[in-house]
Amino acid sequence: MPRYKETFEDFYGCTYSILHQPDDTYRMAARTVHGNLFHMKTYNTRRGAMIALGKLTEGTAHPTGKKEVI
């Protein structure tokens, strides 16, 4: 199964990436505008990662249009 990485950005300029890993888990990393990591966690499903993204960003995240196949 191909791995992919989706990127999102919120109202404040923070970036979020969701990486599909080989063991079918999803790792979400959140970075501030300056690039400092403030959240990283692995989720069992993509839906779980998207719910966490919504809670972290209070619903202001939008996809940046980047979906990379790794």
Summary of the structure (lengths in Angstrom):
residues: 70
radius of gyration: 11.4
end to end distance: 10.6
largest distance: 33.9
contacts: 178
relative contact order: 0.31
helix: 17%
strand: 47%
